[in-house]
Amino acid sequence: MAKILLINPPQIKDGKYIDGYQGVRPKLPPLGLAYIGGLLEKKGHQVKIICGMAEEITATSIAEISKSFDLIGITSITFNYILSLSVTKEVKRLNPNIPVVLGGPHVNAIPEDVLSENCVDIVVFGEGEYTMLEIADSLPLDNKKLLPIKGIAYKINGQAHINPERELINDLDSLPFPARHLLPMKNYASSGVRGTVHPTYSIMSSRGCPSKCSFCISEKRRILRVHSAEYVVAEIKELISKYNARGISFWDDGFTFKKKRVFEICERIQKENIKIIWDCESKVDTVNSEMLNAMKKAGCFSISYGIESGSERILKQIGKKITHEKIIRGVKLAKQSGLEVRGYFMFGFPGETEKEMKETILLSKKLPLDFATYSLLIPLPGTEDYQNCKKSGHFNDYYWKKQVLSEISFPLKPLVYVPENISEDRLLELHREANREFYLRPKIFVKRFFSVKDLHGIKELIKGFKTVVSN
């Protein structure tokens, strides 16, 4: 069987994260690689994962380690594509005969563009578990062996060849748990917002999102598939028994889309007397009082809503299919159930005016939110907004080849996209005003201070306060 090295590229340079969120950024395990690693191990392959998010390691050191492996897999997101590429180049420079595979969310949208890099042998697009398994089973590789493998792109005589897409995995329970034993679990930390106890670990209990937001994923990835309640609760129990988890963060795009499953998960947690607190992400029009009360009783302490904008016009433009009325109702129901509520907001949509951005700030302060996260639009390749941004305002096309970006909430210059109705400096200032106006209110800081449950939480609170004040 093959020896396979999976790599989450280093995210730091000179000891600092390459974004404006210095010191507060959560360190989350690469569950995508861990799912792939779990399946490969189940099928008899030997797997090692290097996580540059949680380990201090250089591209050169990774390349040295990779010499003893038969296959290298590297993940990439649009925000740090340059970092993924730097590792890929170094690995290929030292190991020209070892196949290097690049995958991840960025690659899904533009596989042919990624394949144009000389250091990349194979591109995996779509879900990677069974694709990587077929590649590993086919070693040593040649074009004849690659031809029947769905979900990959590679070169034949210097020209890109893209195989048919792979079918989505409908039965997610058929996958083994993510191979967390291959990760430096003690080095990970959730955000101070989503992890009020330490350690808090991540779970992806579903894939896909049926919403059709203009800034988000492709049509095929909107197909929602879920792990069963039995699978989810078993994974929670493993995190408690093996890694001493005190908290769980569900990072699904919409944990509450399947109402029946939410109730089943909550019932199992209570029936088995599992002592854990948890939080999730949701959409304001997918909840009701009965569900939220059941979640609270089962240990849920917080829910995060994608609200995005305070402008009704912008909400309609980006395809959220929610209104101020639905937003207010969703937040109110969660608060009535005793949950903390976090709102996600975004500035800088095509055609958005300063007045509309101020409406977003006003709505975020008007709602009884405990937390607000403000981001600037980063048009991702393959999305509707990517095409819209090319038509108006200032857009740095192919930005992922030129700069590393913050994927959270304190962006640095130069910005990827600036609407035509506002300057870059003013857009950045509005973004900072939003954070200050929300978080520097005494009631928010006092409430947060008294909600902290341990020393780790106090440290995260202080870091967050300093970040808001200094930006």
N, C-alpha and C positions, 0 to 999 in steps of 0.2 A: 504493500500500500504506500501511498505518497506521503511525503512530508510537506506540509503546507503552512506558509507564514501569512497571516492576515494583519494588515497594518492600518491603524488610525493615525494619520500623520501628526507630528509634533505641532502644537498650537501656540508655541511661545517663541519669542526671539529676545535674547538678552535678558531673560528672566521675567519678561512681561508679556501678557496677552496682547496680541496685535489688534486691539480695538480700544474704544473709549471707556470700557467697563472695567477698568483696572481693579483687581483685587476682589471683585464681588461676583464675578462670573461663576456660575455653577460648573462643576466638573461631573459630567454625566457619562455613564458607560456606553460604549458603542453597541447597542443591542442588536443592530443589523449584523455586524460582524459576529457577535456572539451566537445569533441564531444560525448563521452559516457554519460556524465552528462546531456547534452542537450537532448538526446533521452530519457533517463530515466525520466527526468522531464516532457517531452512531454507526456509520457505514464502514468503519475500520481504518480511517485515515488518521495520521498523526498531525495535530494542529497546535500552533503557537500563535497567540495574538500579542502584538505590541500596540499599546495605546498611548500615543503621544499627548493625549489630553491629560493623562494622569501620571505619566512617567517623564522624568527629565532625560531626554535622549535626543541625539542629533540624527540627521539624515545619514551621515557617514557611518555612524555606529549601527544604524538599522541595516544599511547596505552590507556591512561586515557580517552581521548576524545572518543575513539572508543567504549567504554563500552555501550553507549546509542544507538548503531546502530545494524541493523539486518544483514548487509553484508559489508565486507571490501574488497576493491579492491586496489591493490598496483601495480604500474608500475615499470618496470626495463629495463635498458639498460646494455649491457655487461660491459661497463666501470665502472659502479658503482653498480654492482650486490651485492657486499658486503653490501653496504649501504641499498639497498632494503631489503636484507635478515635480516639485524639487526633490521629494523623496523618490519618486518614480525614476527620475533621471539618474540619481545617485545609485540606486539599486541596479539599474540597467547598465550603468557605466562599469560597475565592479563585477556584474554577473550577466554578461551579454547573452549567455546561452540558456538562462533560466526564464521561462515564460512569465511575463508580468501582466497581470489583469487589473484593469481599473474599473471600479463600479461606484454605486452610490447615487443619490438624488440628482446631482449635476449631470452625470452621464446619461441618465434616463432621457433627458430632453434633447441632447445634441450628441449622440454617439459618434457620428461621422466626424464632427469637429474635434472631439477628443482623440479619435483614432489618428488624426493627422499628426499627432506628436510621435516622433520617431522612437521614443522610449516606451511606448505602449504597444504591446503585442495583441491584446484582446480587450475589448470593451464589453462589459456586461450591462444590459439595460433591462429594467423590470425587476421582479423579485429574484434575489440572487442565490437562494439556498440550493435548489435543484440544478440550476445552471452551473454553479461552481462544483457541485458533486459530479456532474457529467464531464466537466473539464478535467477534474482530478482523476476520474476513472479512465479517461482517454489518454493519459500520459504514456509515453512521450507523444507530443502533439505534431500533427501535420494537417494540411488543409483538408485532406480527405476525412480525417477524424472530426474536424471542426464543422464540416458542412451540415450534419444533421442536428447539431446542438442549437436549440432555440434560445433566443434572447441574447445573442452575441454579435459583435461586429469584429472583423479582422481584415487583414490585407492579403490580397492575392495579386502577385506581380506588381506590388506597389499601389494597387487600387483598393479602395475600401469596399468590403463586401459585408452587407448587413443581412443576417439570417432573419427568418420570421420571428415575431414576438412569441414569448412563452406565455402559456395560459396562466392566469392568476391561481394562486393556491386557495381553493375554496374551503378546504378542511384545515383550518389553521391548527387544530388540535393534533393533527398528524405530525407536526413538528415537535421535536424535543424542546425542553426548556432551553433558553439561551445558555451557552456554556460560560457562565459567570466564573467558574473555577479557573478559567484561562485569563481572567482579568485581575488587575490589582485593586480589588474591591475596597480595601481600606483607604484608598486614595481618592475615592469619589465623594462628592458632596452636592446635595441639592441646593437650590437657591434659598436664601433666608426667608423668602416669601412662601415657597412651597414645601420647605422642610423645617418645621418648627421644633422638631426633635432630631437627634443625630444618633445613628445614621438613618437617613431616609433614602430609599432606593427606587429606581424607575421600573415601571412595567409598561409594555405596549400590549394592551388586551384586545386590540382590534387593528385592522388595516383599512385604509380608504376613507373617504368622506363624501357623502352624497351632495353636499353643497356645491355651488357653482360660482365661487368667488373669483373675480377677474385676476386676482394677484396670486392664485394658488394653482393647484395641481392639474394635470392633464385629465382628459375625459375618462380614460381607462382606469386610472387610479381613484376615481370617485366611487367605484364599486365597493360597498362596505362589506367586510367580512369580519367575523368576531371569533375569539376564543370562547369556549363554553364557560359557564360559571364554575364548573368543576375544575377545569384547567386553571383558571385564574386564581381560585382559592388555593389550589395545590401549589401554585407558584409563590403565592404570598407566604404559605407555610414553609416552603423551602428557604425563602429569604430570611425568615425569622430563625429557623433552626440552624442554618449554615452560616449566616452572615449577621446574626443578631439585629436584624432590622427592627427599628422602632416606628418607622413611618414608611409609607408607600406613596409615590406619585404616579398616577396614571397619565401617560403622555399621549394617549389617543387623541385624534382630532376632535372626536365627539363621543365621549364615554357614554353619554345618555341617549344616543340615537336609538338603541334597542332597549325599550323600556322594560320588557319582560326580563331580559338578561340582567339589568340593573337590580331588579327586585330579587332575582335568584342569587346573585352575588351577595347582596346584603343579608339575605336569609341564611346562606351558608356560613358567612362570617359570624353571625350571631349564634347559630345552632352549634357551631364547633367552638364557640367561646374564644375566638381569636382576638387577642389583645393587640390591636394595631390602629394607628390613626392614618388617614389617607386623604388625598385630594385628587381632583380630576379637572379636565377641561370640558367645556360644554358650549351649547348654543342656546341663547335665551328662550327660544320658542320650542325647545325640546324637553322642558321640565314641567312638572306640576308639584303641588304641595305634598301629595302622597309619596311620590318618588323621593323628593328632597328630605322628607321626614324619615323615610326608611334609610336613606344614605347616612343621615346624621346619627341614627341609632346604631348603625353598623360601624361607626368610627370615622366617617367623613367629617372633616373640620373645615374644608375650604373648597370652593368651586371657582373656576376661571372662565369668563365669558369672552368670546371674540366679538366685541362691540364695534370696533374700528373707527366709526365717525359719528359726530354729533350733527352732521348735515344730512337731512332726509334725501337731498338730491344725490349726494355722494353714496349713501347707502344703496340707493337704487342703481346708480351707475356701476358699482362694483359687484352687484348681484347678491348682496347679503340676504335679501328677502326678509328683512326685519324692519321695524319702525320704532320710533321713540316709545310708543305705547308698549310694544312687546319688550323692549329693553327695560323699561321701568318695571314692568310686571315681573320679568325674570329675576331681576336683582332683588325686588321686594320679596318674592316668594322664598328665595334663598336666605335672606336675612331673617324672615319670619321663622324659618326652620332652624335658625341658630348657626348658620354657616358663615364663615368669612367669605367675602366676595372680591375677586380680582377682575378688573376690566382691562382688556387689551385694546389699544387705540393706535391708529396709524395716521401719519400726515404725508402729504406730498403726492396725492393721486393726480393723474392727468387732468388738467383743467381746474384743479382745486384752488380756491382763493384763500387769502389770508383770513377773510371773514368766516369762511367755512371751517378753517382750522381753529379759530377762536371758539366757534360753536362746539367743537370737539372738546376743547379744554373746559368750557362752561358745563357741558353735559357731564363730564367726568367728575367735576366738583359737586354737581347737583345730586348725582346718584349717591346712595349710601354705601359707597365702596370702601373697602379696607385698603386696597392696593390698586394702583393703576400703572400699567406699563405702556409707554409711548415709543413708537418706532417710526422711522422714516421708510417709505416705500422703497424696497429693493426689487425692481422688476426682474423676475426669474425667467430664464429662457424657457420657452415652451408655453408661457402663460399669455392670457389675453392682454394683460397690462404691459407685458414686454413689447408687444406690437404697438399698443397705444402710445407708449412713451417714445417710441421712435418717430412718432408723427408730431409731437408737440413738446415744447420745453427743451431743456438742455439734457441730453442723454449721452452718457459715456458707454457707447456700445462695446461689447466684448470686454466689459470692465473686469471680469474674473481673470483675465490674462494680464491685467495691469496693476491690481491692488488687492490686498487682503481687507476684508470688511468685517465690521462688528455684526454679529448676528443677533444682538440683543438690543439695547436701548440707548447707548450713548455713542452715536456715530462720529467719525472724524472726517475732516476734509481730505480729499475732494469727494463730494457726494456723487453718487451714481446718476441720480436723476433729480432735476429741479423743475417744477412746473413753470410754465411761461409767465405766470402771474405774480411771481415772487422771486427775490434774489436768494442766492445760496446762503449768505450771511443771515438774512432775515428768517429763512426756514430753520436754520440751526438755532437761532435765538428763540423762536417760537417753541421749538422742541424743548429747550432748556427751561423756558418759562413754564411750560406745562408741568414738568417735574417739580419745580420749586413751588409753584402755586398749589399743587396737590399735597406734596409731602411736608412742606414747612408749616402747615396749619397745626397748631398745638394739639387739637383733638386727635389727629392722625398719629403724631409721634407718641403721645401719651398712651393711646390705645395699643400701639405696637409694642411699646416698652413693657407694658404689663401683661402682654400675651406671650412673651418670651419664656421658654420652659427650661433652658439650660445655658451653660456658659457659651456653647457654640452659637446659640441663638443671639446672645448678647453681642458677641464678636461680629456676627453678620449684620446686626442692626447698626452698630457703630460704623462698619464699612459702608453700608448703604447710605447712611446719613452723610458721611464724608463725600461720597460720590456725588450725591445730589447737590451739595453745597459747592463743590469745587468745579462742577461742569456748567 
